[in-house]
């Protein structure tokens, strides 16, 4: 998990520059968790959110290609 965290953090830092409310919500929740001294919890949340977001994008892509 911790080897994946820097990659995921970098992904969200780059992606947040694009207007996307879903990504903004993920970053806001990450910041909220990190505000408490809970770096491990914040990292776990961000990695799980990354995988959920990638699954969501894959479903959107699959649905778009079927139409």
Secondary structure, DSSP 8 states (H G I E B T S, - for coil): -HHHHHHHHHHHHHHTTS--HHHHHHHHHHHHHHHSS-HHHHHHHHHHHHHHHHHHHHHHHHHHHH-
